[in-house]
Each structure stands twice: as C-alpha cells, then as structure tokens.
C-alpha cells in the first residue's frame, strides 16, 4: 500500500472509530465526583449492547454516577493538539446512559457496562457486532486508537473539566520484555501523542481498531476490534492492549453465566 493510500485509509478510519467510542467520567481515586476520565468501546455481543473499558476506570464508581461523552453530530471538527481548548472547539454535553449492569473481569483489567437500550441503539453511538472468532492482527498492522487523555482536559468552572477526544493512527509493535507484560495476552502499540507531551492517562479502556481487508471493488472501513487499551509504559511510550481473544474469553465467561453489579438486582438487562 502506498503512503498516500495508507494516509487516506487512516483518515477514513479516524472518522469511523468515534462512532464506537465513549468518554467515561468517574470518581477520582480519592473518591471525588467527576474527577476521573477514561474511555470505552461500544460493541454488541449477541443480544447485549455493551461498553467495554478497563476495570480500573469504573471500579469504585456506582453505575448511576457515571457520565458519558458521545461522538458529536456531523463531521468531526479536528484540531492540532496545541490548538485544543474550549474557546475554539466548543463543548459537548455529557449525558447519562442506561447502565443496568457492570461486570468486572477477574483475569484482566477489563470491565463491561451492559446497557438497556432498544435495538435501534442510541443516537451518536453505533454498536459494533463483535465476532467470536476475531483475532489480533500481526505486528506492523496499522491500528486506530480514540480516547480522552486527561492532559487535553481544560477547566471550565469550579470542579468541572472539559474533555476532548484524541484520535491516533499507530502500529502494533513487536513484543518486548517489559514488566508484567504478557505477549500471549497483550500487545503493544506506540502512543503517538507522547511527542506532544500528552500522557496516555484517560485513554485507558479505549478500543484499538483495525481494518479487515475484504476482497471487493469498493473500499469500506470494515472495522474490527484488536483489543482494549489498559496500561501505559511512559518510558517506552507504549500502550499495552488486552488482545481481542482475551476480551472474547471475558465475554463468554460473563454471558450467560455471570455475576454482576446490577441496578435492578438482575443478572442482565433483560
């Protein structure tokens, strides 16, 4: 693939991924309301409409206290990192979503939020149908990561912070011998915004997406989930991502037999 074609494909994928992405506002680790920020990937697993995220993002925040940022209407309004501020971008309103159950993984830093939504879904969200046979692409594959880094946040009032979506095209790295890193369960991808001084904090829980190539005469995004970003190695400027195979294992162990924290006292949204 030529550089021009690859750049065009990356831009098209950057436009598509935010439809499957939410910002998650949580309590801070100190327990203060609306101080934490994370990201989630919006998927459908059989009959369940889910937000996948990192366990450490939502752990400690009751479901009814979670707030969400969704993709804005229309074509995305993009800016360079140095130009990000509420004055020239404007603000999107946070909103509640009907979270009826939260499930935390015991094996990985993963969590899911089960949503009570109609089959038509929710405006500005598209639930990606997750394939049970999905597999992680090989090193060198281009992937797209959309998330809400806290370093891009701007105060807009007492105790309030505006969050902005960052979108980056990066590549799966070769495995490295890093602390607590298991190549069998995780892969690495470079955090491209580190060169702009942007830490990956807040990108935790983001979906890492790639394009599945289908032989046809028409180009489509054909998004597939490669995994969920959960950790960051700042010295190496690398994101650690739970492989999609591990994500699917979590989903299979959760449904139909699961233990949940449910607002209604049930084990699912049904």
HUHUPE-V33361 format. One record per helix or strand of 3 or more residues. SS is the DSSP state (hx for helix, st for strand). FROM is the first residue (numbers start at 1). LEN is the number of residues. Records with the same first field share a line. If there is no record, write none. Layout:
SS->FROM-LEN, FROM-LEN
//
This chain:
hx->3-18, 55-4, 63-3, 81-3, 86-4, 150-3, 192-5, 244-11
st->21-6, 36-10, 48-6, 67-3, 99-6, 111-5, 142-6, 154-4, 160-3, 166-7, 186-5, 207-5, 223-11, 238-6
//
